């Protein structure tokens, strides 16, 4: 048996990406850098704790069933 902790809330973030022209930036095409995302604030509204039954011989988390 595993215990799962689930938090729900809101986040404030900022993204930055560089383009050669204003048109490219407006259309979000031909970026010259990867988009950088910075989280500036997190607000947690609710936290829930759930019991979770773990199957045998499972390779990945998404293969678990929640009971």
N, C-alpha and C positions, 0 to 999 in steps of 0.2 A: 504494500500500500504506500502510496506517495501522497504528499500534501502539496496542493497547488495554491500559490498566493497570486491573486489577480488584482491589479490596481488600475482604476479608470480615472482619467482626468484630462487636463488641457495643457498644452505647451505653447510657449511663445518662442518663435525662432526667426532667424535672419538667414537669407541665402545670398551668395555672391557668385557671379560668373562673369567672365570677360568676353567681349565681342569686338569685332573690328568696326562695325557700323551701328548706328542707332536702329536702322531697319532690321538688322540681324537680331539685335537685342529685343526689340518689340515682338518679332516673330519667333523668338527663341530658336534660331537656326544658326549653324556655322559657329558654334562657340569655340573659343581658342583655349579655354580652360574648363576643367570639370567643375560642376556646381559644388560649392562648399556650403554646408548647412551648419549653423551654430545655434544651439538651443540656449536661450537666455533666461527662461523661467519655466518652471514646471509646477502645476497645481494639481494635487491628487484629491479627487472628490470622494471616492469610495475605495475601500480595500475589502476583498472577500477572500475567505479561506475555504477550499474545497478538498474533499478526499477524492483520490483518483486511484483506480485499480490499474496496476501495471501488468500487461500481458507478458508471458514468457517468450523468449527468442524474438524480441522486437529490436530493430536497429535504430529507429528514429522516434523522436518525441511525438510527432503527429500521428503515429500509429497507435497511440494509447487511447483507451476508451474512458470516458468520464462517467461515473456511476452516481 
